[in-house]
Amino acid sequence: MILRSLELKHFGKFTEAAFEFRRGLNLVVGPNEAGKSTLMEAVPAVLFGLRNKERFKSWGRQGSSSAALVLESRGRTVRVERDLLTDRVTLVERDDLYHVLYSFEGKAAPQGRSSERVEYLEQLARIFGIAEEDVFRASLFFGQGTLEISGQGALTGKLKTLLSGFVEVDYDKVLHSLTEDYFAITRENPWGKDKTRGRELDDIRGRLAEVEVRWFESQEKLKELAALRERLDALKAGIESDGAEYAKGERYLAWVRKQWHLGEKEESLRRDFNRVNRQVGKIAELQQERSRLAEEMKKTGLPADIPEDLPSILTEAEKIRKELVGLQGESAALRQQLLAQRGAPWRLAGGASLVLAALAAVLGWIWSGRLVQILMGTGLLLAPVWGWFLWRLGLCRSERSRLQGQAQILERQREEAQGRLAALDERFERIGLSPSAVEIVRMQKNLERHRQLADKLRDVASALKVLEDSDELGREKENLTREMAVLDERLEQQRPLHRDGLLSPEELPEAEEKLRALGESLRLREAELLEMTRREAALHGELSRTEELEEEGERLKERESVLARRKEALALGRDLLSGAVDEFRRTYLGRFAADIGRNLALVTGGCYAEARLGEDMSISLRGKGNSWQPVEHFSRGTIDALYFALRLSLTRHLSPGRHLPLLLDDPLVNLDRFRLSETLKMLELLSREHQVVLFAHDENLLRRAARDRWHVVSLAEMKNHPPSTDQERSEDVGQLYLL
């Protein structure tokens, strides 16, 4: 199978481009950043899709990005086209006459779970032989600058899974899983020391032993139940006989007690009758006392039921009135002080000013030449007078302001007190009392007397309640009279009949003791009967589970059989798989290592010809001194040569019968000139069976390509144009320029 063509549209740096390839060895050459790695990555992108869809999206462009490839094999052509953003895939298979053999169109996302993706991967595995990207990259895809297997995990870990052809398979993990499944069933360890903790099979066997012990116990309980029923029958017969005798004796003693009780009742009725007569007289006295106390309470001027807050209201009202009286006195004193306040001595200051002015006029008339000095002297004399006047005027005004401020404060206090007093008056009116000062004083004086009278009234009411009202006593007196008449009649009728054969009061306790002993015996036997009945019910309940025990035993035996078979199957599977893995490592891995050695000898010119795979899939080479050394101990060129040989062997193993194309993105940069030449010779030999597409930036390879007639694709001269439709024979014309 060969890769015939690759078409790109808005993929990476390629806006719209098409590339054609031939059988044999194809060289894709171009400088760095020409798009070689992008072109190589387009192949797995078409087949498996992109997880990171932004990686190869064209810069500065919005819209679709797609790619397509054409594969040819044995007269068949397969075209796969994928929209890289939506993962919409079209796969069409045709024969050499262009008849459609198979067609698929659907969505196949790289991490999807749809039925369309499953169908697509099945067809990809049928046509291409590989349906997983990790397997593809590990076998056919050689990354840039390295020949190691790419992907997650080390090379040794990858070999264990890739040799099976599926990345999900790891035989060591399968063996571990079989072992874990085995020990999930039982603690028995046929491959070593037994485990400490029991598992399901061990638990079931233990439960089977417990069920067997319980079944034997149920058989013993059947015998116990039969004996218990015999004892129950005898005990019931004895209880029934003695119970009848006890009932007779109890009725007789009850009749005797009743006869003696009639005489006692007669005396009791007479005592009650006398008590009722006394209570009737006492009630009349208490009712008179209650009327007297009610009259005295009315005289206090207070209601019968004093509100709880009345004492506090009275106290507060008295306090407010006293406060108002005090404020009134303080206001009167302030008014007297205001009236007594004297004004400033303006008359004295004015008279002094007039006298000094007249004196200045006389002196000015006499000494007219000194008028200015006389006026200045007069002004100096007037200044202290008016200064003293202004000082007295300020004092008078300050004192008046102080007295007026105090008067305003007292007025506000008086208004507040009057507001509180008005609120108390409303409360008095709500409870039906007069808010006048006289009534308040009167209520305060009578409050204590009212409390004393209320306490006495409560005592009288309590006594009356104990004695009950007179109507009830009258009815009780009538009832007692009627009962006494009935009792006298019964005594008259029964007294001659029972006095001769009736037990005396002294003999009655002895007879009651015998009856009590019989009753106690009955009670003990009834308790024993109840306990035995409970035991019988418990035995019935336990025996009812016998069938459940048998069913549980059957279920456990069946489950034990299933687990035992599964245990044997898991042990057999593990032994077989372990043996197969050991055989695989002894035989197949040896052949695989020999195949690697043959390819390595070709690559290294016979310098290294033997490789070995350890049980952990680690790789080692036979170095100088005929000793085996891990691959890490060798040079980078030797390591690359080994990995190249390993990848070639792995490719042939993973796709037997299919000669798939190999994609190499400049992986030979670490090889020296000799090994590079030998590796290229090997690639030429390999290209006879496998199509090889080598991506390189070394233009020196162009001369060898021209000499050996390789197919060359030059990205430096590549123009974006649609793919050619010429036949493969015409492709040689495109290579002439290399000559």
Summary of the structure (lengths in Angstrom):
residues: 739
radius of gyration: 64.2
end to end distance: 28.6
largest distance: 168.0
contacts: 2048
relative contact order: 0.13
helix: 65%
strand: 11%
